Amino acid sequence: MSSDSKPIVLVTRQLPSQAQARLESLSDELTIRQHKSTSPISRQDLLDGIKGADGLICLLSEKIDSELLEAAGPRLKVVSTVSVGYDHVDTAALKAHGTRLGYTPDVLTDATADTTVLLALMASRLAKRSLEIVTSGTGGGFSLSTGLGTQFTKKTLGIVGFGRIGAATTQRLMPFGFSRVLYTASRAHPERAQPFKAEHVSLPTLLAHSDLVCICCPLNQQTEGMFDAKAFAAMKPSAILVNTARGAIVNQDDLLAALDRGELAHAALDVTVPEPLPKGHPLVRHPNCTILPHIGSATEETRNAMGNMAITNMMAGVFAEQMTAEVEL
Ligand SMILES: O=CC(=O)O
């Protein structure tokens, strides 16, 4: 194919190594424009790079809206996001533009559930405090009565959003000894819940009874700001909150006030608004808040699988074929 007639694809980031090699192997079929960096593309470079493109591979850091679609022009057939969440995409604008949307569910379920467990254990066993003591050299060694965390034996687990990641998180946490599992979801999932005897309850009931609350739901109009002052006031003062979904599900000002008031014991967050939080942000400094830099799916295996699925979705979109995972717009 001559370079003039080859479809043009914009890729907004350096992909993980195996996926990058596959992308480069497609250069006979595609004209690839790539922001070959591990840092986000600037908005201006995105708007310039998308002009006349047939396909886009993007990340959750890029806002896909009508301005971008207008800059792209009528050839843009597919947006393929390297993420399971697509709250950064204006789906109505995409539909109106006649552009398909690919995403990467399933392949990141295990890694994200692992990260949720990691944060739950870090919070329950006060890992932030212990790491700081060792790093600052202020620790006095083994202590019988200080630095004591809590354990999950005979406690109640609350899962907010009982999709693939919520269920995988529950499966991993059950061996820690939870005696009861509650979940909220827009509808009951009896089959998914059955192995754990998980009970479908309202959010207030889940918050009132859970010792560990894990947010595993997508960000949308219903869930934005769902964890606000009222929700924190309803939690057990001994409870731990883990968020590996999206930062905007939690009202961070309300969370800070709730932690200061002792309305919950600890918040462990993989996601925040913005990402990263500015240096010295009160939540970063808070002794009862543990923050990771959005590493939910960050394993070699998973990120390569996500990159590969995004390439497959992009190719299917550009050549009018069936995608591995397409969002119904
Ligand atoms: O947060 C990551 C994703 O949505 O894949």
The ligand as an SDF file (V2000), in Angstrom:
LIG
                    3D

  5  4  0  0  0  0  0  0  0  0999 V2000
   -7.9040    2.7600   35.4440 O   0  0  0  0  0  0  0  0  0  0  0  0
   -7.6210    2.0700   34.5310 C   0  0  0  0  0  0  0  0  0  0  0  0
   -8.5270    1.6090   33.5330 C   0  0  0  0  0  0  0  0  0  0  0  0
   -9.6680    2.0870   33.4470 O   0  0  0  0  0  0  0  0  0  0  0  0
   -8.1250    0.7330   32.7680 O   0  0  0  0  0  0  0  0  0  0  0  0
  1  2  2  0
  2  3  1  0
  3  4  2  0
  3  5  1  0
M  END
$$$$
